[in-house]
């Protein structure tokens, strides 16, 4: 019997601690004791992939080419060339069988497997004790001890996610502040300020190329809670005079389209995303991936969308995120690998940069950027205050309404190094003690101030919403139009955008900062790239012309 065929025996091997899995309890959490023994637990195991370094090199090489000249992998070829080894999956199955766990499903291309079992089985398999915690925001499951595995399998496992079920992300939308006489926290459109816009008006201000509707494209929208009401969507698109896009719901890890009926809750995020993207790309399919708000759920949503062989998204829009330091390093690495996959497949990923300014809502006196916007494979979308008249952009400044009203996220990553394509952007050192270089956030920006926000319908109620949550689907729709016109996905856009003549394709935003109350004005807008609005807001028709093959002059 070969080593690969021998049965597992519990307790006969030295265990190895997996790095990057430490999750301290929430500061206000109360330990309620061990998780009920009868509860069944599912975890996502991230397996190594032998050719990931080759994949990075491929993506880097392809990103040096203009979008039309790139050779993106198709999903079948990706799974064959860069998926996890079938031998590793077999080894994982033997481990599961020996520890009383069930191998629920595998995903070769993403290199993921889902294992499930009793609390006792999971505790023994991963060397932890699962415990229940309560805190002011709700209850969650976590663990004490170090996540570990037998030495002979530890070498093939990069991460074990889902042992901890605390929410890892929050939606990045902001309701317009209520005016006198309005219900607190939810401002009706009938009383909205004249500064609010429809998505069509914002697109006109940014000169989105006309005569395009995103036909032939699929925009994946990631949601970690809430749901959409089909009647609200139908009412909204009819009010704009645009055809309703095809919207499909995709369940991930058991989560489904479940509207809460509370327009101030996660439904606000879900319907905002669909309505902004759908209004500007009604010819595209909008595939909404619902997943639990955990590190495993978020990762599974991303990998399901990126590698989806049915809907085949060319764009992924993400309006959820959290400060870099709120994630385990294992989670960050697993998510970043999924975004690398997207780049190799020609899928453009856009994410909101956050609505809590340069601290990203942290109270530790330091500066933070939001993830997944901080990933170098993601187009980070910051926020502005837009003043437009008759479809013409008159003035645009950094969105900053202070601690109560919100401000665009942005700054310098403490996790991801400065990408080569940002080396000429004059990204400043981190404002945190010790400085240091890092990936600058955001890359681009668009209208996000709730005072100049988007007129939408949420759970049957018409209102105005802002936040960088709106910017990701706004620009996702722009990418859908670009893809449609160019006849090929533009894919990983970051290196391309930084190499373009920026004054020709972006409106440079030079006024404002994203430091909220009681903070020094560390990150200030100015000429060129800045840590508030990135390269600026796009001039859509100019961007299309710049991305077209040399010599081609696509009609706007």
N, C-alpha and C positions, 0 to 999 in steps of 0.2 A: 504494500500500500504506500503510495507516494505521500509526501507532506501535504500536497494540495487535496488529497482525498481523505486524510485522517479525520476522525470525528473530533469535535471539540469536547473538552472536559473542563468543567468549571473548577477554578481554584488551582489549576495546574500550571499557570503561567504568571510571570511577572507582569504587572500592570504599568501602563505609561500614561501620565497625565497629559491631556490635550491642552496646548497653550491657547490663550485667547478666549477662554470661556468663563472667566470670572465675572459674576453678576452680583455686586453688592445689593442688599435689600434697598428698597425705596426709603429715603431718609425718614419718612413718617410712617413706615410700615410697622405693623404689629404681627409677630409670628404667632399664628393660631395652631401650630402643631403639624404633625404629619398629615399628608393627603390621605383621604379615605382609602382604605386598602382595596375596596371593590371598584374603584375608578379605573377606567381604561385610558391609557396614555398613548399618544402618537408623537413620534419625533421624526424630523427630517435629517437624514445623514448625507453629508456632502463628501463624495469620494474624490480621490485624486484623479487627475487626468494627465497622462504622460506627456501630452503635446501642447500644454498650455503656453509654454515659453515660445514655441513655434507659432502658436496662434497670435500671441502678442506681436511677434515680429511681422507676421503677415498683415495684421491690422495697421501697424505702424507704416509698413511699406505702402500698402494700398492708400492710406490716408494722405500720402504725399502726392497722389494723383488727383486730377480733377474728377469730380463725381462721375461723369460720363465714362471715364476711362477705367474705373475700378471694376474688379472682378469679385463680386460678392459670392460667398458660398451659398448654395441652396441648403435647405434644412436636412435633406437626406444625406448629402455629402458631408455636412457638418457632423452629423451623428456618426457616420462611418469613420471620418478622419480624426475627429477630436473628442468623441464621446468617451466615457469611462470604459475601462476594460470589462469584458464579460466575465473574465476570471475573478476580478475584484467583486463583482456582484455575486458570484458564486461563493466566494469567501465570506461575504457579508451574510448570505443566506445561512451558511453553516454556523456562523456566530449567532444569528437569530434563533435558529433551531435549538442550539445548545442552551440558550438562556430563556427559553419559553416565550420568545417573541415571534410575531408574525410579520413577514415581509409583505406589506400591503401592495406596494407598487414600486416600479423603478422607472427612471427616466435616463436613458443612456446618454443622450446628447448633453443634457444639463449635468449629468454625473450625480444624480440624486436618487435616494431611496427613502421610502417611508416605512418605519417599523412601528409596530404597536404591541402593547401587552399590558399586563397588570402593573400596578404601582410597584409591587415587590420585585417583579421581573425587571422592570426598568431600572429600579434602584441598584439591583445586583449587576445588571449588564453594564451600567455606566458609572458605577462606583459613587453614587450620590444618594442623598436622602431627599425625596420630594416633600415639600412643606407648603402649607397654605398661608398666605399673607393678606392682611387687610390694610388699606391706606385710604386717605380721604377721597381718592379718585375711584375707588372700587377694590375688588379682590383679585388676586392673581396667584398662580402657582409658581414657585421657584424651587431652589434646591440649596442644600448646604453640602460642603465637600467639593472636591475637585473632580471634574469630568475626566474619567479615565477609561482605558480599554486594554485588553490583553495585548502584550507587545507585538504579537504576530499579526494583529489586525490594525493596530494603531497607525502603522505606516501607510495604510491605504485610506485613512479617514482624515479629512481636513476640518470638518466641523460637525457638531451635533446640535441641532436647533430645535426648539419647541419644548425643551424641559422647563423653560421659563415662559410664562404666558402673559407677562405684563405688556401693555400696549407700547409699541416702539415708535409710533408715528402719530402725528396729529394733522388734521386737515388745515391747509393754509388759506382759509378764506375769512373775510371780515365783513360783517353786515354794516351797512351805512348807519351812522349814528342817528338815533331818533331825534326828530325835530320836536319843538314844543307841540303838544297835543297828539303826538303819535305814541303808539304802544312802545314801551321801552324795549330796545334790542331788535325790533323788527320794523323797518321803515317801509311804508307802503309806497308804491310807485306813483299813485295819484298825488302824493305829497312830496315826491322826490325833488331834489334840487335840479335846476336846469342843467347842471354839469353832468348828469348821468347819460350814458350812451347805450345804444344797442350794440351788439357785436359787429353788425354791419357798418355802423358809423365809425367804430374804432378801426376796423379793417380799411375803411376808406381813408382815414387819417394816415395810416401806415402804408398806403398805396399798394395793398394786396393786388396782385395781377388779376385782372377781370376776365370774365368769360370762362372761368374754371370753377369746378365744384368738387374736386377731389375724387372724381369717378375713377374706379379701378383700384382705389386705395382702401386699406383698413387701418383705422386708428384704434389702438388698444388703449383703454382707459382703466387704470388701476384704482380700485376702491377697497377700503378696509372697514366698511361699515355703511349702514343706511341703504338706501335704494332709490329707485325712480318710479314715478307714477306715469303711466303711459298717457293718461288723459292730460296731465299737466304739460307733457312734452308736445302733444298734438296741439294743445291750445297755444303754446308758445310759438311754435314754428308757423302756425297759421297767422298769428298776430304779426309776424315779420314778413309774411308773404313769400316764404321759402318752402320748398317741399321738405317733408319730414324725412330725415335719413333713416336708413335701416339700423335699428339698435338691437343688439343681441346680448343676452346675459350669459356669462360663463361662470360656473361654480368652481371654486378652488377650495380644497380642504373642507368641504361641507358648507361653506358660506354661500349665501344666495342673495338675490335682489329682495331686500326686506325693508321697504320704506317704513320709517318710524312715525310718519305723520307730523313730525316736528320740524318745521322749516329752518329752525335755528340750529338743528343738530346735523348729523352727517348727511341727511338728505340734501341739505344745502350744497354740500360739496359735490355729491353725485350728479344732481340735476344741473348745477352750474357748469360742470365739466362737459356734460352731454350737450347742453344748450349752446354754449360758446363754440365748441368744435363743430356741432351739427349745423349751426346757423351759417358757418363759413365754408363748410365742406359737406353739403347735404347729399352729394353724390357718393360719398365714402360710406363704408360700413363702419359703425362704431361698435366695437366689441368691448363690453364692460366686464372686467374680471373682478369678481367679488371674492375676497379672502379674509380670514381672521386677522385682526390687528396684533400679530405677534411676529417675532423675527422669522419663524418658520413660514407663517402665512404670507408675509410680504415677499420672501424669497420665492416661494412656490408660485405666487401670482406673477412675478416677473418672468420666471423661467417658463411657466405655462404660456404666457403671452408671446415671449420672444421665439419660442420653439413651436408654436401652435401650427400644426400642419393643415388644419382646417380653414381657419380664418386668415392665416399668413399676414399678420400685421406688418406694415412698413414703417409704422410710427407707434411709439409708446408714450402716453402722457401720464405724468405722475404729479398729483397735487398734495401728496402726503409726505411727511418727513419729520425728522427730529435732530437735535444737536448731535454732532459727531461723538461727543463723549458719553452720550446716553446709550450707545450701541456697544456690544462686545466686539473685540477686534475680529473674532471668528465670523460674526455676522457681517461686518463690513467687508471682509475679504470675500465671503461667499456672494454677497450682493454685487460687488465690483466685478467678480468673475462673470456673473450673469450679464452685466452691461458690456463686458468685453465680447461675449457671445453675440450680443445685439450688433455691435460694431462690425463683427466679421460677417454677419448675415445681411448687412445693409439696412438695419433697422435704426432709425433715429429715435433716441430716447431724450425726452424733455422732462425736467422736474422743477417745481417751484422752489425758489431760494429761501422761502420763509417770510413770516410776517411780523417778526419780533426784533427787527433791527440787528445791530452788530453783535448783540449778546445771544441772539436766537432764543431769548426768553430765560436764559440761565441766570441764577442769582449769586454766582460765585465771584463776581467782580472781574471776570475774564471775558474775552471775546471768542465767539463760536460761530461756525458756519453749519448749515443744515445739510444732512445727508438724506436722500441720495443725490441732491444737487451737487455735492462736493466731489462726486466721482468724476475722474477725468474723461470717462466715456459717456457722460451725460451732459446735455446742453442745459446749463443752469439759467433759470428765468427769474430775473429781478423785477422790481416794481417801480413805476413812475406815477406822477400826477399829470394827466394829459388835459390840455385845453385845446379843443378843436372847434372850428366854426365852418359849417357848410362843407364838411369833409376835408378841410385843410387844417393841418397841424399848426397851431399858432404858438404854443409854448409847452415845454415839457421839463419837469424838474423831478428830483428824487422824491419818492413817496416817503413821507415821514410825518405822522400825526402824533408822535410821542408815545409814551408808555401805554396810555389808555387806548389810543386809536390805531396803533401799529405802525410799522415801518418796514421797508424792504430788508430782507436778509442780505448778507454779503460780508466778505472778509477774506481771510487767508486760512486755508486748511491746516490743521495740526496733524493730519494723518497722511494725506496724499502729497507727494512731492510736486514741485513746479513742473508741469509738463513742458516738453520741448517746444510745443506750439505757443506757449505763453511766455517764452523767454524774452521776446521783444515787446511785451505788453507793459513793461514797467510795473509789474505786480510788486507792491511794497512788502517789506518784511512784516511778519505778524506783529500786531500791536500788543501781544502778550509778553510778559517778562521773558527775556532771552531772545526775542525776535524769531529769526529763522524764516526760511523761505517755504513756500507751499503753494498748492494749487489755488488760484484766485477765483473767487465766486462773487457775482454771477458772470455769465458770458454775454447775455443779452437782457433786455428789459422791455417792459410794456406796461400799459395802463393797469394800475392796481389799487390806487387810492379809492376807498369806498365812496368818497365825496364825488368822484368822477367815475363811479363804477359802472357796472353792467346791469341793464334792466333784464330781469329774468323772472320766471315763474317757478316757485318752489312749493310743492305740495298744494297746488291750486292757488297759492297766494303770489301776487305780483310784488316784486321788491327790487332793491338795488344791492348788489354784492360786489365787493372788491377783494383785494388780496392777491398774492402771487399765484394762488390757485387758479385764477382766471387766465394768467399769462401762459401757463404751460399748454392748455388746450387751444388758446388763441393761436399760438405759434405752431402747434401741431397741425391745425387747419392750414396754415400757410405752407408748411412742409408738404401736406397732401396736395395742395395746388401745384407746388414746384414739381413734385414727383409726377403728377399727371401731365404737366406740360413737357417736361424733359423726357418722359417715357421710360424713366429708370429711377429707382430710389436714390436720393442723395446720400442716405446712410449717415455715417459718422461725420457730423458737420463741423465739430469744433476746430480741428486743424485747418480746414478750408476757410472758415470765417476769419480766423486770425491772419490768414495770408492774403485776404482781399484788400483792395484799397478802401480802407474803412470810411474815409470821408465821403466816398461815393455811394456806399450801401447802408450806412447807418446814420441816424440822427444823433449826434453827440450830445449827451446831457451833461451839463457842466455846473449846475446849481443844486445845492442841497447836500445833505449827509444822512447817514442811516443810524446815527447814534441817538438812542432814546434818552429820556429824562435822566439827569444825574450822571451822565456819561460825558467824557471829553470827546470832542469832535475828531476822532481818530481817522475815520474813513470819510473823506470828503470827495464829492464829485469834482471833476476837472476835465480838461482836454484829454482825449484818448480814453483808454480803458481805465475804469476805476472800480473800487470794491463796493459800489452802490448800484450802478447800472451797467457794469461791464462795458461792452463796446458801444452800447446805446440801443435805441429802438430801430428796427429794420425799415428800410425803404423797399417794400416788397418787389416792385417792378425792377428796381436796380439790382436787387439780389438775384432775381431770376436771370437777368442779362449776364451777371457776373458768373453764374453757375453754368450757363449754357456752354456747349462746346465752342471753342474759339472759331470765330467766323460766322457763328449762328446768331441771329438776332430775333429771338422769340417775341412774338407780339404780346403786349401786356393785356 
